[in-house]
């Protein structure tokens, strides 16, 4: 299921439950997979004040397997998610968490990704992951290793607070050793300031 939003003159946009602040504010979309029926509330805040709207998503129980595909009847294509491999599902739902320069605290605009990651971990209780802390190249190697460790642990603690068992969560710091981007620009540095996820074998 895809939630799509569009706003005008809004400074912030918040979607609850479970998603939080979203960017870009003007328009965008987010994949959601509610386990049961839910009403999402979208709150836009701007110079003129605050306004909210709601969207109800109804989740019905699937029909019995025998009724879903009668013998001799036409085959029904499964939902797109069922066509994804386990790794593709992991990559879709476990996206890297970005950080501000020299910071290891979780940004508000990253909490939506962490909520999606939490939902994935709860839906896949046998999956164990490693959280990889990374930094941009500025700073000494020793400092960046410590900063990467703080970032990985911040994400680990966040997931644990959402009910994910710490025995399923490992962390490691690579500091500046594994850049996602090597251009000398702030956009590139931002991509490298991250905590990435790796599924454990």
N, C-alpha and C positions, 0 to 999 in steps of 0.2 A: 504494500500500500504506500502511495506517495502523497505526502502533505505538500501542497504548493501554496505559497503566500505572495502577496503583492501589496505594497503600502506606499503612501505618498506623504512626504514631509515628516516621517517618523524618525526619531533619533535612535530608539531601541525597539526591539520586537522580542517578546517573550512568549513561549509556547509551553503550556503545562497540560497534563503532568509529564514529567520525565525528560523534557527536551531542553528547556531553559532558553537563554538568549541565543538568537540565531543571527547569522550574517551570511550574505549581505542582507541589509534590512529592506531595501527597495523591493526585491523579489528573489525567490529561491525555492528550493524544495528539499524535503528530507524523507528518507525511507523510514517507515514505522511498521512494526509487526506486533500489534497488541494481541495478547493471548485471550482477551475477552473484550466485550463492548466497552467503549470509553468515549467520554466527551472531552475533546481538546479545547482549551481556552487560549485564544491569542490576544495578547495585550500589547498595544502600540502606544509608545510614549513619545511626545514631541513638544514643540513650542506651544501648541494649543491645549496641552493637557494629556489625558490618558483615555483610551477607548479600548473596549474589549469586544470580542466576538467569539462564538463557539461553533464547533463542528462535531457532530455525533458520528462515530464509526461503530456499526453493529457487526459483531463477529458471531456468525452462526456455526453450530456444530456441523462438521462435515457429514454428508450422507454415508450410509453403509457402503463398503467397498463394492458389494454385489450390485447395488443400485447405481453406483457411479458409472459403471461400465458394463452394461448388459451384454451378454454374449451375442456376437454378431452385429452389435450396434456400432455406430461410429465412435472412433477413439477420440478422447478429449485431451487436448494438450494440457500438461500440468502447468501450474503457475511458474513464471520465470525463475523464481528462486530455486525451484526443484531441479532446474537445469544447470545450476552452478555446482562446481566441485566444492568439496569441503574447504580447500584452500581459498577459493574465490569468495566463499561466504565469509571466511575469516578476514580476508583482506578488505571486504566491503564494510564489515561491522567493527573491525578493530583498527581504526585509523589512527595515525600518529597524533599525539597531543603536543601542541606547540607552547613555547614559553617565551616570556619577555627576556630581554637582555639581562644576564647576570641574575636571573630569578629562578626559583624552583617552586613557587606557589602556583596552584591551579587557577588559570584565568577563567572568568565567567563565560567567555565565548567558547571555551573548550569543554564545558560540562555536558553539553549535548552529545558530543562524541563519546564521553565517558559513560553517559547513560545508555547509549547504544551498545557500548562494549559490555556494560553490566548485563544488559538483556541477553546478549550473545552468550556470555559466560553462564548465565542461569539456564539458558535453553540447551547448553551443551555441557552438562555437569562433569563429563569425563575429560574435558579439555584442560590442559595445563599450559601455562604460558610463561615466557620470559619477557620482562619489561626492560628495554634497552635505553639507557640514558645517554643523550648526545648533546654536544655543544657546538657553537661555531668556533672558528680557529683563534679568536682573540683570547688572550690570557695564556698562562703557562700550562704545560701539559699536566702538571700535578693538580693545579687549581681546577682545570677543566674536568679531570677525572672525578674530583670530589663533587663538582657541580652536577655532572651527569648522574652521579650516584644519588644526589639529593632529588633530582627530577624523577628518576626511576622510582625512588621510594615514595615520593609524593603521590604518584599515580597508583602505586601498590596500596598505599594506605587509603586512598579514595575508594578503590574497588573493594577493599576489605570492609570499609565502613558501609558499603552497599550490600554486604552480606556474602561476598565471595570469600571462600575459605583461603586463608593465607598459605595453606599447604599447596594450593594450585598456582601460586604466584611466586615467581623468582625474579630477581632483578640483577642487572649488570650495568656497568658504566663503560662506555667506549670513549668518553670525552670528545675530542675533536678528530678521532681516528677514522670515523666512518661518515664522512659528509654526504648528504643527499645532493648537494649542489656545491660547485667549486668556483663560482663567479664571485668577484669581490664587490658584491652589492648587498644592501640591507635586505632585499627580498630573499637573496640566497642565504644570508646569515639566519633569517627567520626560519627557513626550511630546515636548517641544521640544528636549531634550538628545539629539540623534540625528545619525546619518549616514544619509542616505537615498540610494537608488539611482535613477538615471534612465538609460533605454536611449537610446543615441545613434542618430540617424537614419542 
